[in-house]
Amino acid sequence: MRLHPGEAEPAAWRVVDLDDVVAGLRAEAPRLTGRPLVVAVDGRGGAGKSTLAGRLRALVLRSAVVHTDDIAWHHAYFDWGALIAENVLQTLHRGEAVAFRPPAWAEHGRPGEIRVPAGLDVVWVEGTGILREELAPWLDASIWVQGDLDEQQRRLSARDGDSDEQRRHVAAWLAEEIPFLLRERPWARATVVVAGTTGVRHDPEREIVVGV
């Protein structure tokens, strides 16, 4: 993989059942009662975080996904740690339902709110920057989705286009993302590192490629 400086690729990759990955994440908090397991799913833009979170949501029926993009929307690229901690993560730790309308949603007329029902088994919190030291007290386990930079750029262009405005947005994002991730090093603190882009053959419905 072509990676940003400072990010290390695992020594080797192996194919495992997705069920086994979930079991390993649950083992990080084996005596958990009264609230859901909270799992961070982090990775760079275009690495495959949302796709993986969707697969995990489908596998664990009593689970839900929270997207940090909804927290960051018209707020900040990365300076949203206190906002998600106070209004989402701490609420989940109390075993309560989340019903949070970020201030920027009201300011910009975005309808609705971020909702997570009580009584779930797992909540997957997905987004670049979720796996950070500031939020460690509220995260039970974590995944770093590692992807090749060329493939990530291709995915982002296919998803968001390649206009001048989009290129300016990406440049501004990277100006904050690169130093932020170099400082936090989420790949080093993750419970498991998953390959978001790989040539390893596996069954994408049942299996996943993890670093060893």
N, C-alpha and C positions, 0 to 999 in steps of 0.2 A: 504494500500500500504506500501511496505517497501521502505523507503526514506533515502537519505543521511542526516546526522545530519545537523540541521539548516533549512531544508526545511519542511514546515508545510502543511499538507493535509487540504483542505477546510473542514469546519464544516459539509457540506452535499453536495450531488451531485444531479443535476436534468437534465432531458432530455429536450432539446429545439430544435426547428427547426434550421438548419444551416442558413437559410435565416435570422432568427432573430439575430443570432450572427453577421452576416455581417452588418445588419442594426445598431446594437449597435456599431460596429467598425466605421462605417461611421459617426455616431453621435458625435464621438470624434473630428471631423473637419467638422462641418455642412456647413460652408461657403467657402469651398475649391473651388477655380477656377484656371484654367490654368495649373494644374499639377495633377498627380495621388495622391490618398491617399496612403501613405506608411505605411505598416503594418508589424511589426516584428513578426515572428513565432519562438519562442525559446523553448528549452527543452534539456534535456540530450540526449546523444547518444542512439538511439534505442527507444526513447519515442514515435515516430510516427509523427515527424514534417513534413517530406517529404510527407507522406501519406496525412496529413491534408492539406498541402499547395497545393497538387494536387487536392484535393476535392474542395478547395476554388477557384483554377484557373478554374476548370470546371464550377463552379457555376456562377462566374463573368466573362462573356465572354471577356470583354475588360480588361483583366488583364494579368499579367505575374509573374513568380516566379524567383527570384534571389537566388542562393544557396551560402551561405558564404563559403562552402567547396571549391568553385571555386576561391574565394579570398585567402583562406588560403593555397591552394595547393602549396607545396614546399616553403611556406613563413614562417608560424608560426601557432601554434595551436590557439592562441588567440590574438596575437599582430598584428592585421590587422585592427584595428579601423580606424586609419587615412587613410589607403588605400581605404577602402570602402566608407568612408565619402567623401573624395575628388573626387573620380572617379565614384561613383555610386549615393550615396544619395544626394549630393549637385546638381548633374546634374538633377536628378529627380525633385528636388525642383525648379529648373529653368524651368521646363516643357520641357526639351530637351531630345532627344534620347540618350541612353547610348551605347557607343561602346568602351569598355575598354579591353585591352589586358594586364593582370597583368605581371609585370616584370618577375616573375618566369616562366610564360608560354613561354616567349621568351628564357629564359636561358636554359630551359629543352626541348625545341622543341615541346611544345604542340601547335597544330594548333588552329586557330580560335580566338574568343574573346567573352567577355560577352556583349550581345546585349539586349537592351530593347527599343522598339519603343516609340516614342512620341505619345501622344493622348490617353493613357490608362486611365481607371477609377481607377484601384488599382494595386499596385505592392506589392507582398508578398515577404518579404525578410526572408528567412528561414535558420536557422542554430544555433547551440549552441554558445552563446556568443553575439548574435546580440542585445539583450535587455540589454544594459549597459548604465551607466550614460553618458559616453563620446559621445554616439550617440543619446541621447535623443532629441536634437534640430531637428533632421532629421527624427524622427519617429512620426507618427500621432496617432497610436494605436498599441496594441500589444497583443499577445497570449502567454501564458506559457503552454506548453504541459507537464503535469505531468504523470509519469508512474512508475510502480512498478519496483524496481531495478532487481529483479529476471527475470521478463519478458523482460526487456531491454537487459539484458545479453544474454538471450536465442535468442532474435532477432538478436543481433550483431553477435553471433556465427553462426547462420543460414545464415546471409548475408555475413560475411567476413571470416568465417572459424575459426578454433581454433588451428592454428599452433603455434609453439614457437615464430616465428616472429610476428604473430598477437598479441599474449599475451604480448609481449614486447611493441608493439605499444600501446595497451590498457593501460598498466601500465604507460607509459610515458604520455599518454593523461590524465589519471585520476590525475596524479601528478600535472597537471596544471589546469584541469577542477574544481576539488573540491575546492581549495582555491579561484579560480576566481569567481565561482558562490556563494560561501559563502560571498565574499566581495560585489558582485553586487546585490545579492538577487533578481533576475529577477522575481521570482514568486510573490514577494511583490509589484512590480511596474506594473505588467501586467494589461491590461484592462480587460482581461478575462482569467481564468484558465480552461483548457480543460483536460479531462481525456484521456490520451493516452492508458491506460490499465484499464479496468473496467469490473465488472461483471453485471453492470446495463444493462438491456435489452432495446434496441432501434433499430430503423431502420438505419443502417449504411449509406444508400444512402441519407437520408433526414435529419437525426437528429444527434445530438452530445450531449455528457454529459459534463456539465460545473459545476464548483464549485460555491457554494453560501455561 
